[in-house]
Amino acid sequence: MTRPALQLIFDRTGRAAGVDLDDAALVELYRYPDDGRRRLRTNFISSLDGSVQGTDGRSGGIATASDQHVFALHRALADAVVVGASTARSEGYRAVDLQPWQRELRASLGLAPFPALVVVTASARLDPAMATPAEGDGGPVLVLTTSGKADADLGPLRDAGIEVREEGEELDLGAALDRLAGAGWPRLLCEGGPGLHRALLAAGLVDELSLTLAPVVVGGQGLRSTSGAALDGALPFELAFALHGADGTLFTSYRARTAGAPSLP
Ligand SMILES: NC(=O)c1ccc[n+]([C@@H]2O[C@H](COP(=O)([O-])OP(=O)(O)OC[C@H]3O[C@@H](n4cnc5c(N)ncnc54)[C@H](OP(=O)(O)O)[C@@H]3O)[C@@H](O)[C@H]2O)c1
């Protein structure tokens, strides 16, 4: 894999900072612990002026080369990619396909060949074409939605090979994520968007927040990494590590602080 150099510039564990990370060290930094516990990591890229949308309204407009690599690494390390329906619709999400280096990495870590794509939706207004990857082989696609939908609404998704789970009158995100973990997918990666991110944060379900700062300013009315009503109070996080990409991108990784829990080493 070729990528811009990435340098560790902050690390709470005291490992040497200021050195270029080789591929193995980068994997070690982002790898989920192997304890089988459900972990939800969210990953966003933002412009310097706080927008998660480029001037075209999509996130690709602010993505840098090093972000594309780290984005792909996140996917390579996850059991399931969880995404809100609006992002799935606007970004044209499909079953997750992978490059050879991602597949080799997954094989070396004993992970399934591909992560699943899990789309969260109340409307179930989704394109059945998302069942197939853009290229080659891909992972399964699962839709989590609310109950009471007509067969005519869900039939086309199911016919395309998508597993549709009607989770109840309201979607209990915690219970849904527990079921994913219980079925062998504890390493969960949420790629947004802001509406789903807020719901997950409000429910106390986010363990790690990866926020990338792209060295661009876009102006406009772009969304932040959360949208919707304010939370009941500010949620505390602490910085686990930060990386500097040779293309000027800043990568941060934060861990949720739960009341009474010890801080990071
Ligand atoms: N820069 C980045 O890193 C990044 C990452 C992701 C997205 N984005 C951008 O963010 C924008 C989309 O933002 P968004 O906030 O509209 O999208 P979103 O969070 O992806 O989608 C919101 C939708 O997800 C479903 N949903 C969310 N929480 C739910 C819950 N608790 N129960 C049931 N359904 C739930 C609903 O789908 P239904 O409408 O189908 O009911 C809701 O309308 C796009 O422009 C995208 O490009 C940027």
The ligand as an ORCA input file, in Angstrom:
! r2SCAN-3c Opt
* xyz 0 1
  N     -17.222     14.152      6.744
  C     -17.625     13.006      7.239
  O     -16.861     12.310      7.859
  C     -19.064     12.566      7.023
  C     -19.462     11.312      7.502
  C     -20.780     10.906      7.286
  C     -21.680     11.748      6.653
  N     -21.266     12.961      6.218
  C     -22.235     13.849      5.528
  O     -23.349     14.061      6.372
  C     -24.497     14.286      5.539
  C     -25.674     13.436      6.041
  O     -25.969     13.791      7.353
  P     -27.307     13.313      8.105
  O     -27.208     13.725      9.521
  O     -28.478     13.731      7.302
  O     -27.213     11.757      7.921
  P     -27.248     10.368      8.689
  O     -27.008     10.482     10.136
  O     -26.379      9.486      7.881
  O     -28.716      9.898      8.392
  C     -29.826     10.304      9.119
  C     -30.865      9.253      8.859
  O     -30.447      8.022      9.440
  C     -31.570      7.340      9.977
  N     -31.445      7.343     11.429
  C     -30.522      7.989     12.190
  N     -30.712      7.706     13.491
  C     -31.783      6.858     13.537
  C     -32.461      6.204     14.583
  N     -32.107      6.379     15.879
  N     -33.506      5.408     14.284
  C     -33.897      5.227     12.988
  N     -33.266      5.827     11.950
  C     -32.237      6.628     12.227
  C     -32.790      8.115      9.481
  O     -33.027      7.560      8.196
  P     -34.358      7.675      7.325
  O     -34.361      9.077      6.818
  O     -34.205      6.684      6.202
  O     -35.490      7.347      8.211
  C     -32.236      9.532      9.426
  O     -32.989     10.387      8.606
  C     -24.094     13.919      4.127
  O     -23.886     15.109      3.400
  C     -22.788     13.205      4.275
  O     -21.939     13.404      3.192
  C     -19.987     13.393      6.388
*
